[in-house]
Amino acid sequence: MAELRLNIDERFPVDKALKKFKRLCDASGIVQMYRAKSEYKKPSVMKKEKLENAQKRRRKTEGRTRKVSTKL
């Protein structure tokens, strides 16, 4: 895993530094990796979730294309 560094000045507000740190963690994928490794999932459950997510994505893009084609 890559090392994350957040260089801030002493005068930099704490709340903005925290927001910056959270964005940095989200961008590098640390949060997703932590959630994925926090509990064990059986391969069959992971496969089922993967298929469900694919179906959701297909429905979402299908709805977008319908909206665009009806507006033309």
Contact map, one row per residue, 1 for C-alpha under 8 A:
111000000000000000000000000000000000000000000000000000000000000000000000
111100000000000000000000000000000000000000000000000000000000000000000000
111110000000000000000000000000000000000000000000000000000000000000000000
011111000000000000000001000000000000000000000000000000000000000000000000
001111100000000000000000000000000000000000000000000000000000000000000000
000111110000000000001000000000000000000000000000000000000000000000000000
000011111000000000000000000000000000000000000000000000000000000000000000
000001111101000010000000000000000000000000000000000000000000000000000000
000000111111000000000000000000000000000000000000000000000000000000000000
000000011111000000000000000000000000000000000000000000000000000000000000
000000001111100000000000000000000000000000000000000000000000000000000000
000000011111110110000000000000000000000000000000000000000000000000000000
000000000011111110000000000000000000000000000000000000000000000000000000
000000000001111111000000000000000000000000000000000000000000000000000000
000000000000111111100000000000000000000000000000000000000000000000000000
000000000001111111110000000000000000000000000000000000000000000000000000
000000010001111111111000000000000000000000000000000000000000000000000000
000000000000011111111100000000000000000000000000000000000000000000000000
000000000000001111111110000000000000000000000000000000000000000000000000
000000000000000111111111000000000000000000000000000000000000000000000000
000001000000000011111111100000000000000000000000000000000000000000000000
000000000000000001111111110000000000000000000000000000000000000000000000
000000000000000000111111111000000000000000000000000000000000000000000000
000100000000000000011111111100000000000000000000000000000000000000000000
000000000000000000001111111111100000000000000000000000000000000000000000
000000000000000000000111111111110000000000000000000000000000000000000000
000000000000000000000011111111000000000000000000000000000000000000000000
000000000000000000000001111111000000000000000000000000000000000000000000
000000000000000000000000111111111000000000000000000000000000000000000000
000000000000000000000000111111111100000000000000000000000000000000000000
000000000000000000000000110011111110000000000000000000000000000000000000
000000000000000000000000010011111111000000000000000000000000000000000000
000000000000000000000000000011111111100000000000000000000000000000000000
000000000000000000000000000001111111110000000000000000000000000000000000
000000000000000000000000000000111111111000000000000000000000000000000000
000000000000000000000000000000011111111000000000000000000000000000000000
000000000000000000000000000000001111111100000000000000000000000000000000
000000000000000000000000000000000111111100000000000000000000000000000000
000000000000000000000000000000000011111110000000000000000000000000000000
000000000000000000000000000000000000111111000000000000000000000000000000
000000000000000000000000000000000000001111101100000000000000000000000000
000000000000000000000000000000000000000111111100000000000000000000000000
000000000000000000000000000000000000000011111110000000000000000000000000
000000000000000000000000000000000000000001111111000000000000000000000000
000000000000000000000000000000000000000011111111100000000000000000000000
000000000000000000000000000000000000000011111111110000000000000000000000
000000000000000000000000000000000000000000111111111000000000000000000000
000000000000000000000000000000000000000000011111111100000000000000000000
000000000000000000000000000000000000000000001111111110000000000000000000
000000000000000000000000000000000000000000000111111111000000000000000000
000000000000000000000000000000000000000000000011111111100000000000000000
000000000000000000000000000000000000000000000001111111110000000000000000
000000000000000000000000000000000000000000000000111111111000000000000000
000000000000000000000000000000000000000000000000011111111100000000000000
000000000000000000000000000000000000000000000000001111111110000000000000
000000000000000000000000000000000000000000000000000111111111000000000000
000000000000000000000000000000000000000000000000000011111111100000000000
000000000000000000000000000000000000000000000000000001111111110000000000
000000000000000000000000000000000000000000000000000000111111111000000000
000000000000000000000000000000000000000000000000000000011111111100000000
000000000000000000000000000000000000000000000000000000001111111110000000
000000000000000000000000000000000000000000000000000000000111111111000000
000000000000000000000000000000000000000000000000000000000011111111100000
000000000000000000000000000000000000000000000000000000000001111111110000
000000000000000000000000000000000000000000000000000000000000111111111000
000000000000000000000000000000000000000000000000000000000000011111111100
000000000000000000000000000000000000000000000000000000000000001111111110
000000000000000000000000000000000000000000000000000000000000000111111111
000000000000000000000000000000000000000000000000000000000000000011111111
000000000000000000000000000000000000000000000000000000000000000001111111
000000000000000000000000000000000000000000000000000000000000000000111111
000000000000000000000000000000000000000000000000000000000000000000011111
